[in-house]
Amino acid sequence: RELTSDEKQENKRISGIRIKVEHAIGGMKKYRIVKERFRCHKFGFEDMVILIACGLHNFRISHKMRYITI
């Protein structure tokens, strides 16, 4: 069936959020430890690796414009 204008707006909003999430995941996967098979089975280590990769991605994004303008 044809979507109403409200449903189309909602889909557009959701897809905008999805794109941001997918770009963030792709940015994290620049770090090899995140995209390769993880073989360390110590408790909590996997979560720590993901948190560090997220932090590095956020740091890179937040400082990206500073390096370009110099």
N, C-alpha and C positions, 0 to 999 in steps of 0.2 A: 504494500500500500504506500501511498505518497506520505511523506513525513510533513508534519505541520511545521510552521516557522519556528515555534518554540523548541521542537525536537531537533531541528536543524541547528539552531543556536547552541543547544546543549551538546550536540555531537561535535560542533566546532570547538567549544570550550574544552571538552574532554580530549580531543585530538591535540589541542595546543599543549595541554599538560603532558600527554603521552610523548610528544616530540621532545620536550625538555628532559623527561626522565630517560628516554632512549639515548639522547646525546650525553647525559651524565654517565650512563652505564658505558657507553662507547669511550668516553674520556677516561674512565677508570681502567678500561681494558688496554690502555696504552702501556700499562705496567704489566710486564710478562707474568708476574706471580699471580695476577688475578685471572688471566685467561688460560693459563696452563693447568694441567691436572695437579691438584694439591695433594702432596704425599705426607705432609707432617700431620700427625694425629694427636698432638698435644691439645689438651682441653683449653678452649678459648683462643687458640692461636689463629684459627681461621677468621674469627670475628675481628681480631686485632689487625690482621692483614687487610681486610676489607676497609676497616676504619682508617687505616693509614693511607690506603689508596684513595679513599674519598677525600681525606684531608689534603693530600697532595694535588688532587684534581681541583679542589676548591681554591687552593693557594695559587695554582697555575692560572686559573680563570681570573681570580681577583687581581693578579699582578700582570696579566697579559697586556693591557693597554699601556701600562707604564713603560714597558720595554719597547713598544712600537713607537711611542712618541719621542723617545730620547734620540 
